[in-house]
Amino acid sequence: MNQDKVIKHMMKLLVSNDDGVHAPGIEALYLRLKDIAQVRVIAPDRNCSGASNSLTLHNPLRLQKLMNGFYSLNGTPTDCVHLGTNSPLADDVDLVVSGINDGPNMGDDVLYSGTVAAAMEGRFMGLPAIAVSMGARSDEFYDTAARVVANIVTRMAHEPLRLDTILNINVPAVPYEALKGYKVTRLGRRHRAETMVKSEDPFGRDIFWYGPVGRQLDDAEGTDFHAVREGYVSITPISLDMTAQRHQTTLTDWLSETSS
């Protein structure tokens, strides 16, 4: 039995995204991963970009199996992963993979990203999890990111990475052969977003649209922004524990002085 067959026997993957079940990125990811693992796809029935970790609490969730074998859910990315790991329909899962997102999830983007949130939900369920995004918006090169993920999944199958984090991966929009390598990075930072744009609907009522995302504020060497710009795959470990531990002592001292 060759190595790939051993991996396929062992690894069971749950794949989701936030661009929707019909997005080209999730299809590219499936086509690569199905050759090295057992893959189940559960994704939103529509584009849920910016959904973050939101849940559907006031409406029933309905699952539909599509002709290609993917499952479509009228919920958020987090709903999809929760259903796939913690419901009567859940199967045993070894790893959650979310993506491939159409565009980057770097720096402050991760706070709003449904792609990253789906991976976080997998981690909340006690599973290793990966979020993968294209480093730039492009109709091409999804297979580049899919091959990167397949490499990492293969490595994790043989040498599990036991970290209480998710891996947030951003891949340059270039042919696979043009990648310069992999870099472990930290999240960069953006300036505040542009002002919301005010307009009118056909009935003369005010409507508002979000303005463009902010420019890169911290894109120094070592950040995800810098790595992708230089042609490297950026891999950022993101912790689910949001406690600002380095400020606990300062806050304790401040409270002590406040109450005295």
Secondary structure, DSSP 8 states (H G I E B T S, - for coil): --HHHHHHHH-EEEEE-SS-TT-HHHHHHHHHHTTTSEEEEEEESS--TT-TT----SS---EEE-TTS-EEESS-HHHHHHHHHSSTT----SEEEEEEESS---GGGGGT-HHHHHHHHHHHTT--EEEEEESS--SS-HHHHHHHHHHHHHHHHHS----SEEEEEEE-SS-GGG---EEE-B--EE------EEEE-TTS-EEEE------EEE--TTBHHHHHHTT-EEEEEEES----GGGHHHHHHHHHHHH-
